Structure formats: C-alpha cells, structure tokens
Amino acid sequence: MVFKFIHCSDLHIDSPFKGFSSMGHPLAEVLRKSTYQAFQNIVELALKEKVEAVLIAGDIYDGSDKSLEAQLKFRRGLQELSDAGIDTFIVNGNHDPLDSWSASLDWPERVHMFSGAQVECIPVKRNGIVKAHIHGISYPKRDVRENLAQKFSRGNAEGFAIGLLHCNVGHQSGHDNYAPCSMDDLISSGMDYWALGHIHRFQVLRKSSPAIVYSGNSQARHMREAGEKGCCLVTLNESATPLVEFIPNDAVRYIQEEVDLVGVISLEEVIHAVRLKCESLADKNKERDIFLDLLLNGRTQVHFELQREDSIKELQAEIRTYFQGRTPSIWLNLKVNTAGIYDIDSLREGKDFVADLISLFELEEKGESFSDLKEALKPLFETWQGKKHLNSLSDKEMRDILIQAKALCLDNLLK
C-alpha cells in the first residue's frame, strides 16, 4: 500500500504587506499576489505529481476579515484539484478560525473542511479500497489553548492514519502557544504521519512511527522568514520509512547575504561587488522576484566614505536603478557593518588611552558569560521604560556587540 499526498500550511492568502502597500511601493502588487501564486504553485505540483490528496494545516487566510477575492481565488485552486480527482483536506487555524466571516460559497465536491467541535475521521478511497484516514479538527475560535492532540486516536480504521493539526509542539518560541502539545501526545495517538501547521519553518520533528512534520509557510512575508518556503511531497509506504520531500514553491523570496569588502579601495569596487552578488543570487533563484538584505562588512579603505551621510542611501539607489525593469525583480536593501583599517598590534603596544581601550575590549571579548557587562546592563532590562522592546542578549550577541563597539570607538578616535 502506497499513499502519496502534499502537506502544506500557513498560506496566508491576501496578506496585506502593510509596510509596502502603505508607501506605494512599486512591488506592492507583486507581493500582494505572491501568497495566492504560491498556493497556485502547490496546485500545479499536485497535478504534476498526480497525488491522491492535498492536506492544508490551517491559516489559509491572513485574518478573520478575509476578502471575498481571497476566498474566490482559493476556491478556484481547489476546483482544479477536485476536477483532477484529488481530495483536499482543510483545518482552520488561529488566523482563520471557524467563527470568522466566510462568504456563502459552495466548495468543490472533493473538498473536506473539518469542524471545530470534535476530531473527525474521513477516509480516502481509490478503486473501492480505503488507502488512508485523515483525522483533523479546526479552531472554532482564534485563541485555542487546549491540547487538541490528546483528542486524536487511530482506532481500528483501515489504511494509513494521518493527523492534520494547527498547533505548537514543545512550546516553540517565536510563535503563539496555540493548541500546545508535546511529542509524546502526538506519538501516543497511533498516527502514521502528522501534518502540522502554525510554525513558519520546515521541520521534521520525527522521521517515522510516526513522522511528525511542519511544512512551514508557503510564502514568506518579511525578512524574518528569509530563505526557501514551500510544501512537503509525502509518500507513505507500508514497508518503508515515510518519504518527505520539501519542495520550494514561493513566488517571492527573501534573502539575507553579506559582501566582504576586505581589500576594496574604492566605491566603484563596492558597486561592482554588490552587482555581482545580486546577479549571482538572481541566477540561483530563477523565476522568482527577490528581496535582498545585503550586509557590507570587513575592514576596508572605503569605510569612512561609506559612513558619510546618505552614502549608503545613494549607493542603494544607484544599484536599484541598474536592476530596474529586470524580470524577475530584485529589490535591494543595503546595510553597513564595515570597519576602518588599523594596525591593531601597533596600537595595542602604545602607552595611551587607545591602547588601554583595545586591551579592555579584548579582555571582555574573551569572557565566557559576560557577567560584569550583563550586570551593568541590568537597568536597561529591568527598570528602563523601554524594556519591553528589548530581548535578553545571548553570549554570542554580547560578543558581536563588543566587536562592533570596538570598531566604532576606534573609528571615532582615530579618523
């Protein structure tokens, strides 16, 4: 017995991309369409691979005020699947709970939307044979804090057992703790595969018995979700470990990269290096528009030119103009983390304030816990009125800040 399906989640169709649309950003329309285009790419993959089902693990829409246009677009894709004999199974998540507004539309024949009252179990049949049972439950309201995983049970159903759930396994940080559960909760249910949603990053939490997988969101919406986004093409086989293939299907990709300017002596070389990096990334991400955060770093002779007022802004505008009209599009955001060129060894041997400063920084950089610095920073994190905007710093972050601070001090003392 073999069962082949697509597992996706967190489509967030019709996401507003507020930061771009409010400014009349030239790529606002491209972004607005990207979430639906990513779903359409999933539909095309399902048709190409001739899967037997598509499982969507919640957050189809971005919010409870989902537009009629978004619902009509979504239905159009589902109709293509249904017409090809492919079943679609859907649970609703915290962004699109069952108590949010839905248009009075008829859904295609092979679309199955799970209720929020109890876990339902729906069979998938082919040629009269039950190949799998899909178990699922939707969010009746946005704030579901109950452990829904404990409601799932394989029972005596024929074929493979697949759980479809929008949840937070193991209280993962960075995501609200909706429908919290543990790995043990999922394992004890007796499922063969868990198709999970809510976490926006592809993760295989367990490979088999059961396979427990987050597909991640299908389209990134900001730079904090940089990298490939897509869905999972899954093949269950009675005599083998589940095969889970991550397939990128995003329409627009967010990328964070760096350009090392060590040895660069002119702004013309900076422009050339940035263009080469942009072109290289565009080649690697063919047929996708890219949003690129590019960090310029390293000790370089052009450091002080880059620090001049509006230098980065004007360089950025020049490079954006160079790529204007290109298809697919490249949108560039430049950041600077360069430092000046100094003979640190000679400065360290001096008998002055600069030598003392370097020694102090290097002593602190070798620290293991940075306990003295963390003690000095306590007022920021405990009593300052703006503390809600700060996260506690890891040792790596402390070391990185020290290195940047040393470069900044030397820049201002020696230039």
C-alpha positions in Angstrom: 0.0 0.0 0.0 1.4 3.4 -1.0 -0.2 6.8 -0.4 1.1 10.0 -2.0 0.0 13.5 -0.9 1.0 17.1 -0.4 1.2 18.6 3.0 1.1 22.4 3.2 0.1 25.1 5.7 0.0 28.8 6.6 -0.8 30.0 3.1 -1.9 33.4 4.5 -3.6 34.3 1.2 -4.2 38.0 0.7 -1.7 39.1 3.3 -1.7 42.9 3.2 2.1 43.5 3.3 1.3 46.8 5.1 4.9 48.2 5.1 5.0 48.2 1.3 1.4 49.0 0.3 1.1 52.0 2.6 4.1 53.6 0.9 3.0 53.0 -2.7 6.0 50.6 -3.0 6.5 49.6 -6.7 6.5 45.9 -5.8 3.4 46.1 -3.5 1.2 44.5 -6.1 3.7 41.7 -6.8 3.8 41.0 -3.0 0.0 41.1 -2.7 -0.3 38.4 -5.4 2.5 36.3 -4.1 0.6 34.3 -1.4 -2.0 33.2 -3.9 0.6 32.5 -6.5 2.4 30.2 -4.0 -0.8 28.3 -3.5 -1.3 28.0 -7.2 2.2 26.6 -7.5 1.1 23.9 -4.9 -1.9 23.1 -7.1 0.3 22.7 -10.2 2.7 20.5 -8.2 -0.2 18.3 -7.1 -1.4 17.9 -10.7 2.1 17.1 -12.0 2.9 14.6 -9.3 -0.6 13.0 -9.5 -1.0 13.0 -5.8 -4.1 11.5 -4.1 -4.7 14.3 -1.6 -3.6 17.8 -0.5 -3.6 18.5 3.2 -3.7 22.1 4.4 -2.9 22.5 8.1 -4.5 25.9 8.9 -4.2 29.6 8.3 -5.3 29.6 4.7 -6.1 33.3 5.0 -4.2 36.0 6.8 -7.0 37.2 9.0 -10.6 36.7 10.1 -11.7 39.6 7.7 -10.6 37.6 4.7 -11.7 39.2 1.5 -14.2 37.7 -1.0 -11.5 37.9 -3.6 -9.2 35.8 -1.5 -11.9 33.2 -1.0 -12.8 33.1 -4.7 -9.1 32.6 -5.6 -8.7 29.8 -3.1 -11.8 28.1 -4.4 -10.5 28.3 -7.9 -7.4 26.3 -7.0 -9.5 23.8 -5.1 -11.7 23.3 -8.1 -8.7 22.4 -10.2 -7.7 19.7 -7.7 -11.3 18.4 -7.4 -11.7 18.2 -11.2 -8.5 16.1 -11.3 -9.9 13.7 -8.7 -7.6 15.0 -5.9 -9.2 15.3 -2.4 -8.3 18.4 -0.3 -8.5 18.2 3.5 -8.5 21.5 5.4 -8.4 22.6 9.1 -8.7 26.2 10.2 -6.1 27.8 12.4 -5.8 30.9 14.6 -5.8 33.3 11.7 -8.9 32.0 10.1 -11.0 30.3 12.8 -14.5 29.0 12.1 -16.2 31.9 13.9 -14.6 34.4 11.4 -16.6 35.6 8.4 -16.9 33.3 5.4 -18.7 34.0 2.1 -21.8 31.9 1.3 -19.9 29.9 -1.4 -20.2 26.3 -2.4 -17.0 24.4 -2.2 -15.9 21.8 -4.8 -17.0 18.2 -4.3 -13.7 16.8 -3.1 -13.0 19.5 -0.5 -13.4 18.4 3.1 -13.3 21.1 5.8 -13.0 19.8 9.4 -15.4 21.0 12.1 -14.2 22.6 15.4 -16.5 20.5 17.7 -14.5 17.2 17.6 -11.9 15.3 15.8 -13.3 13.9 12.5 -12.0 11.0 10.6 -12.5 11.0 6.8 -11.5 8.1 4.5 -9.6 8.4 1.2 -10.8 5.7 -1.2 -9.3 4.7 -4.6 -11.0 2.0 -6.7 -13.1 0.9 -3.7 -10.0 0.5 -1.4 -9.6 2.7 1.7 -6.0 3.9 1.4 -5.9 6.3 4.3 -8.0 8.1 7.0 -7.4 11.8 7.6 -8.1 12.9 11.2 -8.5 16.6 11.8 -10.1 19.4 13.9 -10.4 23.1 13.2 -10.1 26.1 15.5 -13.7 27.1 16.5 -12.2 30.5 17.7 -8.9 32.2 17.5 -7.5 31.6 20.9 -7.4 27.9 21.3 -5.2 27.0 24.4 -6.5 23.4 24.8 -4.3 20.4 23.9 -6.1 19.2 20.8 -3.6 16.5 20.1 -4.9 14.5 23.0 -8.3 14.1 21.2 -6.7 12.1 18.3 -6.8 8.3 18.2 -6.1 6.0 15.3 -8.8 3.5 16.2 -9.3 0.4 14.0 -9.5 2.3 10.7 -8.1 0.7 7.6 -5.1 2.1 5.7 -2.7 4.9 6.8 -3.7 7.2 9.7 -2.8 10.9 9.2 -3.3 13.6 11.7 -4.0 17.2 10.5 -3.5 19.9 13.1 -2.5 23.5 13.7 -0.5 23.5 16.9 2.7 24.4 18.8 4.7 21.3 19.6 7.0 21.7 22.6 6.2 25.4 23.1 8.4 26.6 20.3 9.4 30.3 20.8 8.5 33.0 18.3 5.0 31.6 17.8 1.9 32.0 20.0 1.3 28.9 22.1 -2.0 27.8 20.4 -3.2 24.2 20.9 0.1 23.4 22.8 1.1 19.7 22.9 4.1 17.5 23.4 5.9 15.0 21.1 4.5 12.2 23.4 1.0 13.4 22.8 1.5 13.0 19.0 3.3 9.7 19.3 0.7 8.1 21.5 -2.2 8.8 19.1 -1.1 5.9 16.8 -0.9 8.0 13.6 1.5 7.2 10.7 2.1 10.9 9.8 1.3 14.2 11.5 0.8 17.1 9.0 1.3 20.2 11.2 0.8 23.9 10.7 1.5 27.1 12.7 5.3 27.1 12.7 6.6 29.0 9.7 9.6 26.9 9.1 10.0 23.4 7.5 10.9 21.0 10.3 10.9 17.2 10.6 10.5 16.7 14.3 10.4 12.9 13.9 11.1 10.7 10.8 8.8 7.8 11.4 6.5 5.9 13.7 5.0 8.4 13.4 6.6 11.0 11.1 5.9 14.5 12.6 6.4 17.3 10.2 5.9 21.1 9.9 5.7 22.1 6.3 6.3 25.8 7.1 4.5 28.6 5.3 4.3 28.5 1.5 5.3 32.2 1.0 7.5 34.4 3.2 6.0 37.8 4.1 9.0 39.6 5.6 12.8 39.3 6.1 12.5 37.4 9.3 11.2 34.5 7.1 14.2 34.6 4.7 15.0 31.5 2.7 13.1 28.8 0.8 9.4 28.4 1.5 7.2 25.7 0.2 5.4 22.4 0.9 6.0 18.7 1.5 5.5 16.0 -1.1 5.0 12.9 1.1 4.9 9.2 0.2 3.7 6.7 2.8 4.7 3.1 2.2 3.8 0.1 4.4 7.2 -1.4 4.1 9.4 1.8 4.3 10.1 5.0 6.3 7.9 7.8 5.1 9.5 9.8 2.2 9.2 13.6 2.9 10.5 15.9 0.2 10.5 19.6 0.8 9.5 21.4 -2.5 10.1 25.2 -2.7 7.0 26.9 -4.3 7.3 30.5 -3.1 6.7 33.3 -5.7 8.9 35.9 -3.9 12.0 35.0 -1.9 13.6 37.0 1.0 17.3 36.6 1.2 19.9 37.8 3.7 23.5 37.8 2.5 26.9 39.5 3.0 29.6 41.1 0.9 33.1 41.1 2.2 34.8 44.4 1.4 38.3 43.4 2.6 40.8 44.7 0.0 38.3 47.0 -1.6 39.8 50.5 -2.1 37.1 52.5 -4.0 33.3 53.0 -4.1 33.4 51.8 -7.7 34.6 48.4 -6.5 31.8 48.4 -3.9 29.2 48.9 -6.6 30.8 46.2 -8.7 30.9 43.7 -5.8 27.2 44.3 -4.9 26.1 44.0 -8.5 27.9 40.6 -8.8 26.3 39.4 -5.6 22.8 40.4 -6.8 23.3 38.7 -10.2 24.6 35.6 -8.6 21.6 35.3 -6.2 19.2 36.1 -9.0 20.6 33.2 -11.0 20.2 30.8 -8.1 16.6 31.8 -7.6 15.4 31.7 -11.1 11.8 32.7 -11.9 11.4 34.4 -8.5 11.4 38.0 -7.5 13.8 38.5 -4.6 14.0 40.9 -1.7 17.7 41.1 -0.7 19.1 42.4 2.6 22.8 42.8 1.8 25.3 43.5 4.6 28.6 45.1 3.7 31.3 44.1 6.2 35.0 43.8 6.7 38.0 46.2 7.3 38.2 48.3 4.2 39.7 51.6 3.0 36.3 52.8 1.9 34.9 52.5 5.4 34.8 56.2 6.1 33.3 57.0 2.7 30.5 54.5 3.4 29.9 56.3 6.8 29.3 59.7 5.2 25.8 61.0 5.4 23.5 59.5 2.7 26.3 57.4 1.1 24.6 54.1 1.5 21.2 55.5 0.5 22.7 56.9 -2.7 24.6 53.7 -3.5 21.5 51.7 -2.9 19.5 54.0 -5.3 22.3 53.6 -8.0 22.2 49.8 -7.8 18.4 49.6 -7.7 18.4 51.8 -10.9 20.8 49.3 -12.6 18.4 46.4 -12.0 15.2 48.4 -12.7 13.0 46.7 -15.2 14.6 43.4 -14.8 12.4 40.3 -14.7 12.3 38.7 -12.2 12.7 41.8 -10.0 15.5 42.4 -7.5 14.8 44.8 -4.6 17.9 45.7 -2.6 18.3 46.9 0.9 21.9 47.8 1.8 23.3 47.7 5.4 26.8 48.6 6.6 28.9 46.8 9.2 32.4 47.7 7.9 35.4 49.0 9.9 38.4 51.1 9.2 41.9 49.6 8.6 44.2 49.9 11.7 47.4 48.3 12.8 45.8 46.8 15.9 49.2 45.3 17.1 50.9 48.7 17.0 48.0 50.5 18.7 47.9 47.8 21.4 51.6 48.4 22.2 51.1 52.1 22.6 51.2 53.9 26.0 48.0 55.9 25.6 44.2 55.8 26.0 43.7 53.9 22.7 46.0 51.1 23.9 44.1 50.8 27.2 40.8 50.8 25.4 41.8 48.0 23.0 43.1 45.9 25.9 39.8 46.4 27.8 37.7 45.4 24.8 39.8 42.3 24.1 39.7 41.2 27.7 35.9 41.5 27.6 35.7 39.6 24.3 37.4 36.6 25.8 34.7 36.4 28.5 32.6 33.3 28.8 29.5 34.6 30.5 30.0 38.4 30.3 28.5 38.6 33.8 30.0 42.0 34.6 28.6 43.6 31.4 25.2 41.9 31.9 25.2 43.4 35.5 25.9 46.8 34.1 23.1 46.4 31.6 20.5 45.3 34.2 18.8 48.7 34.4 18.0 48.6 30.7 16.3 45.2 31.0 14.7 45.7 34.4 13.8 49.3 35.1 14.0 51.3 31.8 10.6 52.3 30.5 11.5 51.0 27.0 12.5 47.5 28.3 9.5 45.9 26.5 11.4 46.5 23.2 14.5 44.5 24.4 15.2 40.9 24.3 17.8 39.4 26.7 21.2 39.0 24.9 22.9 35.7 24.3 26.7 35.4 24.9 27.2 35.3 21.1 25.2 38.6 20.7 27.2 40.2 23.5 30.5 39.2 21.8 29.2 40.6 18.4 28.2 43.9 20.1 31.6 44.2 21.7 33.4 43.7 18.4 31.2 46.3 16.8 31.6 48.7 19.7 35.4 48.4 19.5 35.4 49.2 15.7 33.1 52.2 16.4 35.3 53.6 19.1 38.5 53.3 17.0 36.7 54.9 14.1 35.8 57.9 16.1 39.1 58.2 18.0 41.5 57.7 15.0 39.8 59.1 11.9 
